[in-house]
Amino acid sequence: MFIAAQGPMKATVDDFWLMIWQQRPKAVVMVTNVIEDRKQKCEQYWPDDTSTELRYGDITVSMVSAEEWAEYVVRVLNIEKNGEKRRVRQYHYTAWPDHGVPDSMSPFISFYKKIKTETYRIDGALLVHCSAGVGRTGTFIAMSNLLEQAEMHQQVDFFECVKKMRANRPSMVQTVEQYVFLHCVINEFLATAKYPCAPSDIKTRLANHGEANNTYANMATAEIDEEFFRIGRYVSDHGLDVDEGRKPENSNKNRSMTVLPPSAPPATDKKEKSLRPVISSGNGYINAVMVNAYRKKNQFIATQLPLVNTMTDFWQMIEEYRVSVIVQLDPCKSRNVYVLQKTNWSREDETSNAETLSFLEMLEKHQQKTGNHNICVTSL
C-alpha cells in the first residue's frame, strides 16, 4: 500500500508532517532534490544535523542519523507531538537528473532493494513523493507493484498497472520517457535478480565454478562464467555516445579506440551520466571517467596510463580534481631516483666554496653511478 503525495511547500509542510503523524507510514520515500536546475522542487522538511530541532505546527522533528550512499541518503528522524515520540525513516534518492530519467537503472534498483529489505516487516503504507507527486512517484510505485506481480504471477502488465494508478491519481508515470524507463528497470531487475549472493556463499560458487570447468568443455556452463557473459550482453545493449574520443584532434590521445569515455553533455543538457567524463582545462578531452564508490559518488577516476602526448593533461587532471592517491596497475620498469637537497643554502647568505664543491662532487658521483643520465635542478 502506498500514499502518493506532492513534495511539501512552505505553506503545506505543517500539513505534511500532520499527515505522517496521522497515517503512520512505514517510511517516507523522496524521489526529488530540494533544488533542481536552480529551482526549488520541494521544501526541506527535516533538520540539517543532529543538533537542530524544527517545529511544524504541534510536531517537533529532530535528526537521529543520516547515512549517505552514492545515489541516496537514509535519514532517521524523531518526531514528537504532545509528549509522544515516534521514529520515521526517510529514503531520499538524490541521483535522478534534473531533466528526463536516469540513464542507468542499477542505482534505482539498489535504492528499491534497500527500502524493501528494511521495511517489509513494518506495518503501514509507504509514503512516496517527488515534486508534483505524479511522475517519479508514479514510476517508483509502478516498479514496486510490477515486481510484486512478477513474483506472484510470473508476468507483468505495464499498461494495466499504470491505468489503475491513474484512476486514483492523474498523470501517474507522467511521460513516455518514464514509461520506457519503467520497462528498462523491470527488465534489468528480473534479468539480474538471481545474482546477488551472501559473502558466505562466494567460496561455494568458486568451488562449483571449478567443478563445472573440469566437467564441461564449454566454460559458459559455469555459474560465474554465465554471469560474466550476461554482463557483456546486457551492457552492450546500452550504447554510449563516444564521438568526442573519435574526433581527429582527440584520437591520438587514446591507447585503444575500443575504450573511450562517454562524451560530455552539451552545456544545455543537464542530464547526469552514470559515467561522467573527466574534462581537462586544455582542449577539454581526456580518456578518463568518474566512477561511483559503493558509498560515495564520483569517488574514483578510471583512466588509461598516460601517453607521451597526454602527460600534461594527466597531471593537470590530478591538480584540477585534487587527487591525493594514484593507483597504477600496469607493470613498469623500476628505477631509483636520487634527490640531493642542499639544506643550508639560504637566500641571504652565500654558501662557502668548499661546501659547494663538496656538494657538486657528491652529485657527480651519483650521476656516474646511474649512467650519466640527465640531472634536474630546482629551486624556489
N, C-alpha and C positions, 0 to 999 in steps of 0.2 A: 504494500500500500504506500502511496506517495501523496505528498502535498506539493503542488506546483505553485510557486509564488514569484512575484516580481522582486527584484532587489529593492531593499528598503530605501526610501528617500528621507531627507531631513524631516519632512512633515509626517512620515509614516513609521519611522524607526521605533517609536514607543509602541505602536500597534503591532509591529513585527515581533518584538520581544514578548508582548502580551499573548500573541498567538502561540509562540513557542511555549510559554508557561501553561496555557490552557490545553493545547493539543498534545503536549509531552512527546514530541518526535524522538525517535531513537537516535537521530543525528541530523545535522544540517550539512547539506552539500551545496557548495558555492562554485559556480562554473563561469565566473567572470572576475576580472580585476576591478579594483575600485576606480582606477583611472586607465582608460584605453584610448590611444590615439589623441591624447591631450583632452579627453572629455571624461567627465565623471559619469560612471555607469552605475554606481551603487554607493550608498552611504556606508562608511566604515562603522560597523555596529559592535565592535569589540575593542578593548584597550590594546595599546601597543606593546605593553610589557606587564610583568607580574607585579609591579609596584603601583599600578594605577587602577582605580575603580571608576566605572562610568555608571551614571544613573539614567534610566529610561522610564519615566513615569514612576511607578512603585517598585520597579525592578532594578537591582544593582548587579552589575556584571563585572567580574574580575577574571584575570588570566591566571591559569594554573601552569600551563606549559604550552610551548609551540615547537613542534618537531618539523624541521624543514627538510624536504626532499628535492630532487632536481626539478620536478614538474608540479609539485603540490606541497601544501603545508597542512599539518594536522594540529589543530588547536584544541586544548581542553579548557573550558570556561566554567566558572562557578557563577550561578545566578541565585539571587536571594530576593524573596518577597515576603514582607510581614514576618520576618524571623525564620521562614522556611527556606532551606538551602537545597539546591539541586545542581547536578553537573551536566553540562552539554558538550558534546564533541562536534567540532566543525571540521569538515574536509574541504579544503579550498584548492581547486585546480587553477594553477597560475600560468599554464603553458598554452592556453587557447589563444590563437593570434588575434590581432585587432580586427582583421578582415578575413572572411572565408572560414575555413576549417583547418585543423592541424593536418600537416602532410605526412605525419607518422601516427599510426594507430597504437603502437606499443605503450606509450606513456599513459594514454587514456584507459587502456586495458588494465595497466598496473594500478591506476587510481581506483578503478571499479573494484578490482580484486581486494585492494586494501580495505575499502568500505565494506564489502561483502563479508570478508573474514572477521572483521571486528564488530559487526553489528547484527549478524544473522541470529544470534541468541537473544537479542534485545527486543522487547515488545514495542509496538508503536509504528507510526508511519515514518518514512524518510522525507524530510523537508528539503526540496531541491529548488534552487533559484539561480538565475543569471541576472540579466538586467531587466528585460521585459518579462522574463519568465515563460517564454514560449519556444525559442529556437534551440539554444543549448540545453535548456531544461528539458524540453521535449525529447531531444536526442539522447540524453542520459537515461531518462525514464524508459524510452523505447528500447534502448540497448538492454537494460535490465529485464524488461518484460520478454523480449525476444530470446534472450539467453535462457531464461526460465522455461519458455515454451520449447526451445530446442532440447533442453534436458528432459522435459516431461514427455514430449511427443515426437522427438527426432525430426521435426520440421519447423519452419518459421514462416510467418505470413506478414511481411512488412506492411503491405497495403492495409490489411485489416487492423493491424496494431495501431498505425498512425491515425486511421479513420476513427477508431474508438476513442483515442485520446482527444481528437479534435471535437468529438461530440461533447466532451467535458470542458475543454478549454480551446478556443480558436487559435489557429496558426501554430499548434504544436508541431515541432520539426518544421521550421519556418521556410527553409529554402531548399532548392534542388541539391545544392552542394551538401547540405546537412543530411539529406535523404541518401545521397550517394555515400557519404562518409559513414552513415549508419550501416549500409551494406558492407563496406570495407572493414569496419571494426568488428562486425559479427563474423565475417569470413575469417579474419586473422585470429580472432579468439578461438573459434571452433577448430581451425587448422593447427593451432599450437597448444590446444588445451591439455594434451597428454604429456607435454614435455617437462614442465617443472618437476623437480624431484627433491626430496629431503637430502640434506648432506650425508645422512647415514646410508642412503641408497647409492651413492656415487661409486663406492667400491664394488657393489654388486653389478652395476651397469658396466664397469670396466671389465669385470670377470666375464660377463655374458658376451661382451664385445670380442674378447679374446677367443672364447669358445666358438663363436659364430665364424670368426675368420679362419679358425682351424677346420671347421666342419664344412663350410661352403666356399666355393671358389669365388662367388660374387660377394665382394665386401659390403655391398649395399644392403645385404640382408641383416647385417648387424644393426642394432638399435641406434647406436651413436652415428654410424655412417648414414643411415636413413635420415636422421635428424639433420645432420650437416648438409646433405644434398637438398633437403627440403628448404633449408635457409636460402641456398643459392637459387633454387627455382622461384621461391616466393619473392625475394628481394629483386630479382631480375625483372619482375613484372612491374616494378615501380621505377620507371626511368627518371634519372636526374638530368637536369639541364647543365651540361658541362661545356657549353660552347665557348666560354671565356678562356678555358685552358687550351682550346684548339686554335685560337687566333694566331696568326703568323708571328705577332710580336711576343706571344707567350709560349708557343710550342717548344722552343728550345730551353724552357725553364722546367720542363717535366722530365723525370727519369724514364717514365713509361707513359705512353699515350692511352693506356688502358686503365690507369689510376689517376683520375682527375677530380679535383674538388668541384662541388656544385657552384654554379655561377652566382655571384652576388645579386640579390633582387634589386630592381630599379629603385631610385630614391622615393618614388611614389607608391611602391609596393611594400606595405608594412607587414606582409605575411612572414612569419618566422619559420625558418627552415629547421628541420630536425638536425641536419648537419650544416652548421653555419660556416661559410668560408671565412678564412682569415684574410684580412686586407691590409697590405703594407702601404706606407705613405709614399712609396716610389711610384710605380705605374699602377699600383692597386692590386696586382696579381701575385699570389704566392701559392704553391701547391701544398696547402695545409687546411685543415678544418678544425673547428671546435667540437669537442665530444663531451657529452654529459657524463659525470660520475654517477654512482648509484644514489648518492645523497646530495650532490651539488651540481648545479647547472654550469656548463662550459668549464669544467674542471681541467680538461686535458686539451692540448693541441697535438693532433696527429699530423705528422709531416714526413716528407722524404728526407734522406740525407742530402744536405745542400750540395749543389753543383758548384763548379768554379765561378760561373756567371750568376749564381744566386746567393753567394756567401754574404754579400752586403745585405740583401733582403732578409736573409735568415737572422742575422744579428740585429737588424732593425726591428724585426718581429719580436725578438727576445726583449728588446728595450721597450717597445710600444705596449706589449701585452704584459709587461712586468713579470716575466718568467723567472722563477727562482731555482728551478731544478730542470736539468736536461737529462733525459734517459736515452742513451744510444744503444741500440740492439744489434747493430751491424759490427762484424769483426773489422778491426783496423790495425795497422802496424803501430806498435807501441814504441815510443822513443822518449828519452829523458830530455827535459828542457831545464837548463840551469838558469837560475835567476840570481844574479850578483848585484846586491844592493849596497851602495855606499851610504852609510847612515850618518856619517859625521861631516858631511859637506853642506854647510849652511849657506844661505843666500848672501849673508852679510860678510862672513869671514872667508878668507882664502884658505884653501887646504894646502898643506905643505907639499913640496915637490916629492919628497921621499914617499909620502903616503900615496900620492897619485901614481908614481912609478910602480910601487908595490901592487896597487890595485890593477894597473894595466898588465903587469906581469902575470898575475893570477888569471886575468881574463884571457890572455894569450894561451896559457896552458890548457884551459878548458876548451878553447876553440880548436886547438890541435887534437885534443882527445876525441872530439866529435867530427873530425874530418874537415876542419876549416870551413864549416858552414857559416852562413851569414849571421851577423850579430845585430840585434835590435837594441837601440839606446833610447831610453825615455826619461823625461823629467817633467816637472810641473811647469 
